[in-house]
Amino acid sequence: MPRIVAIGTAVPPHSAEQYRIQEHAAAHFGNGRRDIERLIRVFESVRIKQRFFCVPQDWFDRQHTFQERNDTYLEWAQRLSIQAIEQCLGRAGVKASEIGHLLFVSTSGMATPSIDARLLNHFGFDRHVRRTPIFGLGCAGGAAGVARAAELAKAAPDQRILLVAVELSSLTFQPQDFSKSNLVASALFADGAAAVLISGEGVPDRGVELVDSLTTTWPETLGVMGWNFTQTGLEVIFSKSIPQLLARHIRENIAGLLEPNGLRLDGIRHYAIHPGGAKVLESFQEALGLDGGALRHSREVLESFGNMSSPTVLFVLEKILSSGGAGAGEWGLGAAFGPGFTSELLLLRWN
């Protein structure tokens, strides 16, 4: 059975406390909205204390072309990917030359050749390493990437597979967009990267077993989340209906993963849930009837890093692994949600 062997994470150097960002946003959005005093409270309700960005705060005051934004994405996507990979492979004691397949997940910028090809020129990957860049999954991309890596590992059990997820969502901020969606995004999104080493069962690496996964895309939900592509870059689509969608569907959705594996919800001990925001976590917790501590790792990541889109669920999983609180035979659930509207679920078992 495929196993998660190690996880590495990285964030850029510019950190900002949430109340400082709130002050900055209030001044900016106050130029275009009369209801800013009411709406600006979202910065407090999302329960974030600090976030990390690849650009300084005054960058957001200026207009930027799509090319300027994407050039910055290319630079920092590579930098953060390198840091996350070095940490991941260092923890596993594995060389880049031992990787058989490299998956790269990102939705906040574009590159051809893709970022994974550029990483080959930095690390000592074998020149025959297989590469799969994946675009468009948004916040679901980290969990989806792990699921795709597990499927590849089942097909090639003697291989090690490296997943890299990186997002620079801050670069998508549009200063001329005074919509509520852009305001909410500016209260939530941050930058970061994660790398995950997944090994097939023929490789003598120990780790958390990837038992199963489930992808679900609900029809007629294309407008819930995503990007509009404009002349100045990516413009956020962010619906207030996301917590309600989860509350309505998530319990049944999770049962669709657990029941074929002979499990019920009360058999899950560990939750690695993508913290899209405080309301998302509250909806998830209420729908499943979980106690207050069940999602503590997700809340800690949200508080310390914000919503980094696809890497965020991997930050949560890394926190669970590093805490050492999981025992042999215990079950875990990973979950992330993204454009489509799509749910990506992972069933994990510690050994």
Protein Blocks (a to p, Z undefined) as FASTA:
>chain_A
ZZdfbdcddddfbdcdfklmmmmmmmmmmmmpcklmmmmmmmmmnopabdcdfbdfklmm
pccdfklmmmmmmmmmmmmmmmmmmmmmmmnopafklpcbdcdddfkbccdddfklmmmm
mmccdfkbccdddehklmmlmmmmmmmmmmmmmmmmmbccdddddddfklmpcfklccfk
lmmmmmmgccdddddddddfkbccdcdddfbccddddehilmmgccdddfkbccddddfk
lmmmmmmmmmmmmmmmmmmnopafklpmbdcdddfbfklmmmmmmmnopafklmmmmmmm
mmmnopnhjmlmmmmmmmmmmnopacehiacddddddehiacdddddddZZ
